[in-house]
Amino acid sequence: MPTGRRKPSIFSEPRRRLQLEIYRARQRFIELRMGWSYKYLSKKKPRPKMSLRRIAPTAQALYRQMYTAFADGDITTLSTICTEGLLASFKSRIASRPRNERLRWTLHKFSRGPKFVSHRVAILPYKGSAIRQVVVRMRSRQSLARMVSGGPGRPDALVQGTGEEKPVSEYLVLQRRMWKEEEEPWMVWGTTEETNLDTVLGADGKAQVTAKA
């Protein structure tokens, strides 16, 4: 959903801005209702908690862990925190690296705290089963260096043009499954992009889309 400067101006486009805020309010109501459905899906007590305040720090930890493991080629760690589709992508990218090359990923700092963007719940056609997905915006300064082996007794060489610190903004998607009333840990589903205004409202402002954040 559009944020910051991507929102229509309240002064030059008041009608579009109002439509966006109404859409946002409706989506929040739907998310709240879906959250309650998820909570009471399980008959076991204590029932699962939404714990929305814990999602942001969980996202930070998984974000750091995921990219560190990817740079290190640590498939074992990736298999414990990534869903199947993302894990397959990482495996393919790791396997395609030259044998004499390694990556060094550095998270210098988070520019801003993680921002909770959206929350979705899908009820599965099995008793006591559902999937939660949340989107968290991550803003950081990071670098990715490519290092080439210098051979026996020689230090690794930095590939020119890599390793520079850059600002990065990503929308991280986390997924949590409840299977037969047993809740599993959060995992990384992947990343997504911010939805533009025309996708949300349509070019004429009349279309209603509820499937995306």
Solvent accessible surface area in square Angstrom, and as a share of the most:
residue,aa,sasa,rsa
1,M,13,0.06
2,P,1,0.01
3,T,17,0.10
4,G,59,0.57
5,R,246,0.90
6,R,162,0.59
7,K,59,0.25
8,P,6,0.04
9,S,47,0.30
10,I,101,0.51
11,F,185,0.77
12,S,87,0.56
13,E,79,0.35
14,P,76,0.48
15,R,141,0.51
16,R,38,0.14
17,R,57,0.21
18,L,111,0.55
19,Q,36,0.16
20,L,0,0.00
21,E,63,0.28
22,I,75,0.38
23,Y,15,0.06
24,R,46,0.17
25,A,65,0.50
26,R,128,0.47
27,Q,3,0.01
28,R,95,0.35
29,F,125,0.52
30,I,47,0.24
31,E,12,0.05
32,L,111,0.55
33,R,140,0.51
34,M,44,0.20
35,G,4,0.04
36,W,131,0.46
37,S,54,0.35
38,Y,0,0.00
39,K,54,0.23
40,Y,100,0.38
41,L,42,0.21
42,S,3,0.02
43,K,141,0.60
44,K,101,0.43
45,K,155,0.66
46,P,126,0.79
47,R,67,0.25
48,P,18,0.11
49,K,142,0.60
50,M,37,0.16
51,S,38,0.25
52,L,79,0.39
53,R,226,0.83
54,R,173,0.63
55,I,2,0.01
56,A,21,0.16
57,P,75,0.47
58,T,42,0.24
59,A,0,0.00
60,Q,46,0.20
61,A,62,0.48
62,L,18,0.09
63,Y,1,0.00
64,R,119,0.43
65,Q,78,0.35
66,M,3,0.01
67,Y,39,0.15
68,T,60,0.35
69,A,5,0.04
70,F,16,0.07
71,A,4,0.03
72,D,103,0.53
73,G,26,0.25
74,D,51,0.26
75,I,64,0.32
76,T,105,0.61
77,T,32,0.19
78,L,0,0.00
79,S,50,0.32
80,T,87,0.51
81,I,13,0.07
82,C,4,0.02
83,T,22,0.13
84,E,153,0.69
85,G,57,0.55
86,L,30,0.15
87,L,26,0.13
88,A,62,0.48
89,S,47,0.30
90,F,5,0.02
91,K,89,0.38
92,S,72,0.47
93,R,122,0.45
94,I,27,0.14
95,A,86,0.66
96,S,88,0.57
97,R,46,0.17
98,P,73,0.46
99,R,251,0.92
100,N,81,0.42
101,E,26,0.12
102,R,112,0.41
103,L,21,0.10
104,R,115,0.42
105,W,32,0.11
106,T,52,0.30
107,L,22,0.11
108,H,82,0.37
109,K,117,0.50
110,F,44,0.18
111,S,58,0.38
112,R,147,0.54
113,G,55,0.53
114,P,28,0.18
115,K,97,0.41
116,F,60,0.25
117,V,15,0.08
118,S,4,0.02
119,H,7,0.03
120,R,47,0.17
121,V,12,0.07
122,A,56,0.43
123,I,92,0.47
124,L,41,0.20
125,P,118,0.74
126,Y,121,0.46
127,K,168,0.71
128,G,6,0.05
129,S,0,0.00
130,A,0,0.00
131,I,41,0.21
132,R,0,0.00
133,Q,53,0.23
134,V,0,0.00
135,V,14,0.08
136,V,0,0.00
137,R,26,0.10
138,M,1,0.00
139,R,65,0.24
140,S,2,0.01
141,R,76,0.28
142,Q,19,0.09
143,S,12,0.07
144,L,80,0.40
145,A,3,0.02
146,R,99,0.36
147,M,14,0.06
148,V,45,0.26
149,S,60,0.38
150,G,25,0.24
151,G,32,0.31
152,P,140,0.88
153,G,89,0.85
154,R,180,0.66
155,P,117,0.73
156,D,55,0.29
157,A,57,0.44
158,L,91,0.45
159,V,36,0.20
160,Q,175,0.78
161,G,61,0.58
162,T,28,0.16
163,G,30,0.29
164,E,106,0.47
165,E,79,0.35
166,K,112,0.47
167,P,96,0.61
168,V,42,0.24
169,S,68,0.44
170,E,39,0.17
171,Y,24,0.09
172,L,0,0.00
173,V,6,0.04
174,L,0,0.00
175,Q,34,0.15
176,R,54,0.20
177,R,86,0.32
178,M,1,0.00
179,W,80,0.28
180,K,121,0.51
181,E,31,0.14
182,E,98,0.44
183,E,57,0.26
184,E,58,0.26
185,P,94,0.59
186,W,32,0.11
187,M,48,0.21
188,V,0,0.00
189,W,119,0.42
190,G,7,0.07
191,T,63,0.36
192,T,56,0.33
193,E,152,0.68
194,E,36,0.16
195,T,14,0.08
196,N,91,0.47
197,L,29,0.14
198,D,79,0.41
199,T,50,0.29
200,V,3,0.02
201,L,7,0.03
202,G,11,0.11
203,A,93,0.72
204,D,83,0.43
205,G,9,0.08
206,K,149,0.63
207,A,47,0.36
208,Q,126,0.56
209,V,45,0.26
210,T,76,0.44
211,A,89,0.69
212,K,114,0.48
213,A,24,0.18
